[in-house]
Amino acid sequence: MRYLIKFSYDGTNFSGYQKQPKERTVEGEFEKALYNINNHTETRIYSSGRTDRGVHALGQTAHFDLEVDITLYKLKCALNSLLPDDIHVISTEIVDKNFHARYNAVEKTYIYKINVGEYSPIFRNYIYQYNKPLDIKRMNDALNSFLGEHDFKAFVSEEAVKSNYVRKITKSSITASDNIIEISFTGNGFMKYQVRNMVGVLIKIGSGKLPVGIIEEIFNDYEKRKFITTAKSEGLYLSEVKY
Amino acid sequence: MRYLIKFSYDGTNFSGYQKQPKERTVEGEFEKALYNINNHTETRIYSSGRTDRGVHALGQTAHFDLEVDITLYKLKCALNSLLPDDIHVISTEIVDKNFHARYNAVEKTYIYKINVGEYSPIFRNYIYQYNKPLDIKRMNDALNSFLGEHDFKAFVSEEAVKSNYVRKITKSSITASDNIIEISFTGNGFMKYQVRNMVGVLIKIGSGKLPVGIIEEIFNDYEKRKFITTAKSEGLYLSEVKY
């Protein structure tokens, strides 16, 4: 039977999502737990996509196949009892045997949090500590340039070689409350460092270091990617995956 | 010169506030930093009061004496550069040589945060993960019983032997938003475990395990302290100290 799960994690103490030998990873912890649940059988888990070291998830998804017969509620409990405190399974469901958590995903939402007030030791791993004012109006004006379909190659890590960098951003928003700026992007897919590079440019626009029009310029001239600074991982959350 | 500082810390990785041999404590970290700032002289720091292991602070205060001449801004920078990431000095000021951070405090505010929704791996060390519904109306009705002057002996750790357990609570509130309940108490002083025991009783009232009137009963009959469960440390924040 194929199962789809929704889960959250605190990325702070993981070497990213993807399994790596000798490193503590979210995927590695899941495969250890699934080995126990699935009658001591190696069980692979397929997520909607990896997240980088330090990035958090509020609603990551993944699928896997189990040979054992287990109710959805018991599966949730078994996973949560075997997984460490910094991963939590929110829900479990049965899906078609052809369902794939990555390929069937139609929309993802990422959130990025920035503290523009005093440094917070309590949120240092959960909100990017920028600790200086940002002009949210300028950032909001710039944000619109990301909307719609674009070739995002200039915003993607050079390590990530793709045949096609065209993605569509369907929604974006920026809100501020109590010195915390929250930027959200919804789209049909995001590539390595894409959100952190989009946020990095917005921060430079908000600080006055780059003009509002720079995003259009980068889309039109790949060389202008040199103006991009990748925003730090700790402010980023994979918020939701839709099927 | 005597200095008063306001600071915040993440209590997660400290063995409490108070210095102890071989343990990582907030006080210990401050005294290491002050030793460097104060010309390699042992420098004691006097806080408004200790906090227990796992308890956080948004606005703790402390005073100390320095022999060196340093501006307030440089003192803030020097402390923040020498202190670890999980402590942050918010402000520095000069006070009278007779000022005492503990004895001159007239009012303190504590906040306690409870998650009544799904377990959050991200906030596991910053919000108590109760993860079940609570009747906030019952808790709010009960809260009033704490207001005013009372002998809080039944709500204080038996380890804390005092000559006088009478304290005054001047303000209290309970709010709920997005499955997070926040309880706040302001008063002229709080003793060991007092807030955590007050919150512990409120949680039992909210869950229906204890009647709303139990607080009055405990005030009137010390033996009824047996109904109290101490709420966990990670939900508690020392929010503000007033002089």
Interface residues (C-beta under 8 A of the other chain):
Chain A: S8 Y9 D10 H56 L58 N80 D85 D86 I87 H88 I90 E118 Y119 S120 P121 I122 R124 Y126
Chain B: S8 Y9 D10 H56 L58 N80 D85 D86 I87 H88 I90 E118 Y119 S120 P121 I122 R124 Y126
